[in-house]
Amino acid sequence: MVDMGSTTTDVGVLCGGFPRQSAMEAEIGGVRTNFRMTDIASIGFGGGSVVTLDAEGDISIRPGAWAMPCRSSC
């Protein structure tokens, strides 16, 4: 399964119709937990990402998401 947001893409695997569980321990806020967590890879490339190619042929990926500027009347 794939979820593409504006700046990242999350990828997971279904096994028998259920999300695959991570074999690694889950740590939340620096505390190890016993929660079962889904095995998801998050990639810094989403629908709002901008890909550029420079003169040397190097590829650059950066966030391209933006918001409308708020005028003083907001």
Backbone hydrogen bonds, N-H to C=O, Kabsch-Sander energy under -0.5 kcal/mol:
donor,donor_aa,acceptor,acceptor_aa,energy
3,D,10,D,-2.6
5,G,3,D,-0.6
5,G,8,T,-3.0
9,T,43,I,-2.6
10,D,3,D,-2.7
11,V,41,A,-2.9
12,G,1,M,-2.7
13,V,39,D,-0.6
15,C,18,F,-3.5
18,F,15,C,-1.3
20,R,13,V,-2.9
22,S,37,M,-2.9
26,A,33,T,-0.6
28,I,31,V,-2.4
31,V,28,I,-1.4
33,T,26,A,-2.7
37,M,35,F,-0.6
39,D,20,R,-2.9
40,I,38,T,-1.0
41,A,11,V,-2.7
43,I,9,T,-3.1
43,I,41,A,-0.5
45,F,43,I,-2.6
47,G,5,G,-3.0
48,G,6,S,-2.2
49,S,46,G,-1.7
50,V,62,R,-3.2
52,T,60,S,-2.7
54,D,58,D,-2.3
57,G,54,D,-1.7
60,S,52,T,-2.7
62,R,50,V,-2.1
64,G,48,G,-1.2
71,R,69,P,-0.5
74,C,71,R,-2.3
